[in-house]
Amino acid sequence: MFAYRHAFHAGNHADVLKHLVLVQLLQYMNQKDKPYWYIDTHAGAGLYRLDQGYALQKREFGEGIARLWERKDWPAPIADYVAQVHAVNETKALRFYPGSPMIAQQLLRSEDKLRLFELHSSDSALLQENFPDGPARGKAAAKVFAEDGFTGIKALLPPPTRRACLLIDPSYEDKADYARTLTTVKEALQRFPAAMIAVWYPLLHRSEPRELERKLRGVSVKSWLHVNLQVSAPPLDGFGMFGSGVFVLNPPYTLHATLQGVMPLLVKALGQDEVARFDLEQLAG
């Protein structure tokens, strides 16, 4: 758990899917005048260098955001996501990638709030640098917690605004994260049934991701949406991520149609072999 650094994976195909969905969730939340909170249980550092350091060791962004970066003809949902990445790059060169907290701050309004958890000491220090307490450039006020987001969010729910979007995206390097994610979702909904909760998970040879997805379907909510993107055949050696998924509880009613329109384009752009595909389904309330 303490060895994981998202900087190695910043901007990869999993980030593309996760952040494209996140942009859609926050844009939907912005349609109402009432303020809301964005809560991130595993916020990471918030902003990542792609031209030096950890990201260059694996260059996973080359199989992700780099494949979308230069095209100007994307439909609005993809274009809106790519615009969030352009916003942290002053030139046409792809040098930085925004994590979920940075994307959220770019989209939230001054009356909204960010609550960001990160347990890793190095990343939490970087997160604090990127998100000092209080308003920033007229954006939403942010508060960083150097603690376990699984347990920390309990004290924040329900928020005073009675509107919130939660992102739960641990690394899952610790197998216990699967069970803790499910428990956190259930406890969050007990405290705040109207919460919009997005859960990211990896596609692996292991059974735990499939079990998590199956159990999330059984959570008591009126509606949910599940999307996953498989970019390649599972590795023959049984190791490594070959895609990822996002499970949204209490999703926007517009999300299914939006993803139905753009997921084929993502498969074409990010697919690494003929096995690449997506799955999309929902329980409509």
Secondary structure as UniProt FT lines:
FT   HELIX           6..8
FT   TURN            9..11
FT   HELIX           13..29
FT   TURN            30..31
FT   STRAND          37..40
FT   TURN            44..45
FT   STRAND          47..49
FT   TURN            53..54
FT   HELIX           55..58
FT   HELIX           60..63
FT   HELIX           65..67
FT   TURN            68..70
FT   HELIX           76..86
FT   TURN            87..88
FT   STRAND          96..98
FT   HELIX           100..107
FT   TURN            110..111
FT   STRAND          113..117
FT   HELIX           121..130
FT   TURN            137..138
FT   STRAND          141..145
FT   HELIX           149..152
FT   HELIX           153..156
FT   TURN            160..161
FT   STRAND          164..168
FT   HELIX           176..191
FT   TURN            193..194
FT   STRAND          196..203
FT   HELIX           208..217
FT   STRAND          224..230
FT   TURN            236..237
FT   STRAND          243..249
FT   TURN            253..254
FT   HELIX           255..270
FT   TURN            274..275
FT   STRAND          277..283
//
